[in-house]
Amino acid sequence: MLVRIMYYNILNLFRREMLPEPESHQRTQTLRLKYFISPALLGRNGKSPVLRLGIRKQNVRLKFIHILNKIST
């Protein structure tokens, strides 16, 4: 039960802080499919780690990169 409560709180924080207003009211399953299940490879560019996303649609890729930048700051 504690894990479910923690998951719910983290998901609501993600919705409130990371998503734009029109997308912040989407269902949990929709968010999971759009943002949490994404193919990627972790590689290196010289000594720096690089996350190579396997997302082909440009608008989805830009949203995903925007969210990752917000998380890193």
MODELLER restraints for C-alpha pairs under 7 A, 6 or more apart:
rsr = mdl.restraints
at = mdl.atoms
rsr.add(forms.Gaussian(group=physical.xy_distance, feature=features.Distance(at['CA:15:A'], at['CA:24:A']), mean=5.09, stdev=0.5))
rsr.add(forms.Gaussian(group=physical.xy_distance, feature=features.Distance(at['CA:16:A'], at['CA:24:A']), mean=6.61, stdev=0.5))
rsr.add(forms.Gaussian(group=physical.xy_distance, feature=features.Distance(at['CA:18:A'], at['CA:67:A']), mean=5.94, stdev=0.5))
rsr.add(forms.Gaussian(group=physical.xy_distance, feature=features.Distance(at['CA:18:A'], at['CA:70:A']), mean=6.99, stdev=0.5))
rsr.add(forms.Gaussian(group=physical.xy_distance, feature=features.Distance(at['CA:39:A'], at['CA:53:A']), mean=6.26, stdev=0.5))
rsr.add(forms.Gaussian(group=physical.xy_distance, feature=features.Distance(at['CA:39:A'], at['CA:54:A']), mean=5.02, stdev=0.5))
rsr.add(forms.Gaussian(group=physical.xy_distance, feature=features.Distance(at['CA:40:A'], at['CA:51:A']), mean=6.60, stdev=0.5))
rsr.add(forms.Gaussian(group=physical.xy_distance, feature=features.Distance(at['CA:40:A'], at['CA:52:A']), mean=5.40, stdev=0.5))
rsr.add(forms.Gaussian(group=physical.xy_distance, feature=features.Distance(at['CA:40:A'], at['CA:53:A']), mean=4.37, stdev=0.5))
rsr.add(forms.Gaussian(group=physical.xy_distance, feature=features.Distance(at['CA:40:A'], at['CA:54:A']), mean=5.21, stdev=0.5))
rsr.add(forms.Gaussian(group=physical.xy_distance, feature=features.Distance(at['CA:41:A'], at['CA:51:A']), mean=5.86, stdev=0.5))
rsr.add(forms.Gaussian(group=physical.xy_distance, feature=features.Distance(at['CA:41:A'], at['CA:52:A']), mean=5.10, stdev=0.5))
rsr.add(forms.Gaussian(group=physical.xy_distance, feature=features.Distance(at['CA:41:A'], at['CA:53:A']), mean=6.62, stdev=0.5))
rsr.add(forms.Gaussian(group=physical.xy_distance, feature=features.Distance(at['CA:42:A'], at['CA:50:A']), mean=5.89, stdev=0.5))
rsr.add(forms.Gaussian(group=physical.xy_distance, feature=features.Distance(at['CA:42:A'], at['CA:51:A']), mean=4.68, stdev=0.5))
rsr.add(forms.Gaussian(group=physical.xy_distance, feature=features.Distance(at['CA:42:A'], at['CA:52:A']), mean=6.20, stdev=0.5))
rsr.add(forms.Gaussian(group=physical.xy_distance, feature=features.Distance(at['CA:43:A'], at['CA:49:A']), mean=5.81, stdev=0.5))
rsr.add(forms.Gaussian(group=physical.xy_distance, feature=features.Distance(at['CA:43:A'], at['CA:50:A']), mean=5.14, stdev=0.5))
rsr.add(forms.Gaussian(group=physical.xy_distance, feature=features.Distance(at['CA:43:A'], at['CA:51:A']), mean=6.22, stdev=0.5))
rsr.add(forms.Gaussian(group=physical.xy_distance, feature=features.Distance(at['CA:44:A'], at['CA:50:A']), mean=5.19, stdev=0.5))
rsr.add(forms.Gaussian(group=physical.xy_distance, feature=features.Distance(at['CA:55:A'], at['CA:61:A']), mean=5.83, stdev=0.5))
